[in-house]
Amino acid sequence: MREVKSVAQRVAPGSWGAHRSIGAAVRDARPGGVITVQAGTYTEGLVLDKDIVLVAKGTVRLVAPRGPAVTVHAGRAELRGFTLVSPAPREAAVLLRGGEPVLRDCEITGGRVEVAAAAAPLLSGCSVRQAEGMAVRLTGTSRTTLEALTVGGCTGDGVVVEDEAALELSDALVDGVAGRGIVVTAGAHAALTRCEIRGSGAAAVLVDGHASAALRECRLYEAGGQGVWVRGTAGRSPGPQRHRRWDVGPSGEDQKPVAASSSADAAGRSADRAQGVRLRDCEIFRTGRSGVLAEDASAIVLDRCHVHRTTGAAVLVTGEAVAELVSVRAVDCADTALVVSATGNATARDSTFARTGANGLYATGGAEVSLTGCTVRETAYTAVHLGGSARVKARDCAIGGTPEHGARVTERAELLAERCEVTDVELTGLCVEGGDAALRGCRIEGDRDGVRLITTHRPLLADCVVTSIGETGVRVGRDTGARLENVTITGATTGLLLEEDSTVLVEGGAVRESRGSGVVVYAGARPTVRGLTVASAAKNALYVGDGGEGRYDDCHFTESRFPAVYAGARSRIVLRRCAVDGTETDLLRDEEAEVYAQHCHVEDVADPVLPTLPTLPTLPPPAAERGSTPVPGVRRAVATSGTAGEGEQDPEAPEAAAAQLEELRAELDQLVGLEGVKHDVVTLTRLMQMVKARQDAGLAPPPLSRHLVFAGNPGTGKTTVARLYGGFLAALGLLSRGHLVEADRGDLVGEYVGHTAPRTTAVFRRALGGVLFIDEAYSLVPQGQFTDFGSEAVSTLVKLMEDHRDEVVVIVAGYPNEMNRLLESNAGLASRFTRTLHFDDYSSSELVRIVEHHADSHQYTFAPQTTAALHGYFERLPRGEQFGNGRSARQVFQRMTERHAQRVAELGLSAVDLASADEELLTTLLPVDLPPEEVL
């Protein structure tokens, strides 16, 4: 047969040999045919369902009398250079319902382009103008590619991607649409490359529902609303865990969490096909509201993006949204650069937040923020402001350039900072007002105060350098506790100021070149200061005002212009092993001051006083270290002459305490296994004995936290050891009762707002004088739940531990990995739980010993072969999640007694026979009494 070739068709009204209408040419054309259309206006609507090519010669206007100008149902139809006109601006001018149509260099006007069903069109070099409602609508499961698209003069949205549709849009311009520039909603996905979205009346890009989008090298500007608005669950892969670093593979499936160091590259991989909302190398500016808004339960990644000149916040994360920012510049905004509120979570790395009309970072509600290698500078308000119960972690960050505070922590918020710098601050470098903070290796400067702490929590400064050119280096406010470890304070009028009734522990460090006194202690303040150097103070090295207290051990006061130590009226201070040199007078005191000195060294002082002070054989500890709970065996001071004074012991108390310690030690030794735990408990007991002896001798106790973490699987004896630990401390006089109060999540966490704190407080108060043992403590911060009341229980617990630090011991117990997550959940927990006891699983031999112990306690015996059978039983027993160690051993013993009773019953003996039966029959457990292995 001879091959039939396609014949080219011509459309030219009035021309001989040509079709008068495009529709007639289409009907006459064979598949694969080419139709050329001469210039002119054609009033008709085309319906295409086969492979043909239509080429416009000159200006060809295809005007639909009604309905779409072009409808494609199937095939690979291609239109080149047409102007397609719809009479109804709110309807479709081009309707692509199937096939793989191609439109090149076409102009669509007066109506939208709609792609539906499973169509897979390509539009290249086309424009859509004067549509109403929307310019381009993609629905169904369609897959659309738009190249060099121009959208303008439309009264609604620019491009809308719905249902499960997918869009690849490149080199496009969406200009001046009255609504939103790009909308991706439901389960749709859009990939935008080198696109420009300008002058939209609302958001430039909206990603909604559980849709996803990837933008590369795009410019979004002059939007009436947000630059990018992400809401619903947009950007979330199915079931991702909150607070989890995540990446998405080329096919969209969840991959394992990625390391922070690789997040920049990971953010850009397969962006056109990946789930999520990702922007890479994009610029967002001159927006009417926020540059980027992520809300509800959405997720977004910004990689190497530039967000600037926004009317609202540059980046706003709220609801339960998660945002990751890598090398982002959020600058020159009229509001705050980064706002995280509600339970939003934001992670920023190598990013800059600067030149703002408000804060650099504002975190509130239950927000969680992590900053690594970021810069926050040149802000109109406080650079980093934390409120609510927000929690911020900052590492290797530079903060400053503000007329207010560098970082301010308020309400119940927490700040954890490591190796950060706070400089060029007109007020306070770090201001904690009601929240909590832990800073390590930081450099902090403030023109007024370097650090100011006013809180019921106990902030920590470790290995920090604090500088101030104004009033104070570190100011600890009224009724505030704090811990300073190896902190260096320079400049300021007062280096370290401790206000009324404050309680501060200072370990090491230095106060240098104060323009006034180095350390100032107000009335009622009760510091414990060890190993501090105070050098070159313009006034006193240590100034203790009227009614001040404190213990100062191993301190060095050098080259002060006023007397090194001043003690005001009714003050009470203890100086031990302190050195004073380079000053005219070592001590100036009021006649009502009470100053004790032991083993102090004075050199190069004209008229030394410290060596002449009387010393006491036993110095009572300062108020900062005295507990309010009575200690057994110690009588209180009385006014009557000749009675036992403060610190004098009951003569019978030491013997009774020693006997109790021996009993507890014997009970500890009887526990099966746990050799490492036993060693740790004995070591702790000896250390506690030393603490008690040093306190009784008036010496400073070593730095030690009595609170413990018990890490181990269920059934490894954690509760028993906690009870013994409380007994040890009570025997030593460090706890008044030593009783054990057990609690779990259900005891501490309420079911509604305002219910949790009272429940936690009630349980805690029952434990005063003893041990509070919280089993499965990690359940207080369940992973993936972020509106949970457990975090309130943790915060309440931390405060109570501080308020009653000498009256209770808290032990938290659970699986090892989960306990690490618990300690990381709150700034105050890690500093209070510094020692972990690891409870290893029992070996098979140890489990046999536990069963034997139960058998002996219940007057059962083992046949010789039973012990070997039991050992083999435990060797084969699976050690999965249901395995309970000691609990499983107890269950095995219980099942053995049940099977033993059944075995004896099956002998058919009467009650009289049983009463007279051989004792061996009634007490001996045999291998056949072992339960089936699948039972456990």
Buried (B, 14 or more C-beta within 10 A) or exposed (E): EEEEEBEEBBBBEEEEEBBEBBBBBBEEBEEEBBBBBBEBEBEBBBBBBBBBBBBBBEEBBBBBEEBBBBBBBBBBBBBBBBBBBBBBBBBBBBBBBBBBBBBBBBBBBBBBBBBBBBBBBBBBBBBBBBBBBBBBBBBBBBBBBBBBBBBBBBBBBBBBBBBBBBBBBBBBBBBBBBBBBBBBBBBBBBBBBBBBBBBBBBBBBBBBBBBBBBBBBBBBBBBBBBBBBBBBBBBBBEEBEBBEBBBBBEEBEBBEEBEBEEBBEBBBBBBBBBBBBBBBBBBBBBBBBBBBBBBBBBBBBBBBBBBBBBBBBBBBBBBBBBBBBBBBBBBBBBBBBBBBBBBBBBBBBBBBBBBBBBBBBBBBBBBBBBBBBBBBBBBBBBBBBBBBBBBBBBBBBBBBBBEBBBBBBBBBBBBBBBBBBBBBBBBBBBBBBBBBBBBBBBBBBBBBBBBBBBBBBBBBBBBBBBBBBBBBBBBBBEBBBBBBBBBBBBBBBBBBBBBBBBBBBBBBBBBBBBBBBBBBBBBBBBBBBBBBBBBBBBBBBBBBBBBBBBBBBBBBBBBBBBBBBBBBBBBBBBBBBBBBBBBEBBBBBBEEBEBBBBEBEBEEBEEBBBEEBEEEEEBBBBBBBEBEBEBBBBBEEEEEEEEBEEBEBEEEBEEEBEEBBEEBBEEBEEBBBBEEBBEBBBEBBEBBBBBBEBBBEBBBBEEEBBBBBBBBBBBBBBBBBBBBBBBBBBBBBBBBBBBBBBBBBEBBBBEEEEEBBEBBBEBBBBBBBBBBBBBBBBBBBBBEEBEBBBBBBBBBBBBBBBEBBEBBBBBBBBBBEBBBBBBEBBBBBBBBBEEBBBBBBBBBEBBBBBBBBBBEEEEBEBBEEBBEBBBBBBEEBEEEEEBBBBBBBBBBBBBBBEBBEEBBEEEEBEEEEEEEEEEEEBBBBBBEBBBEEEEB
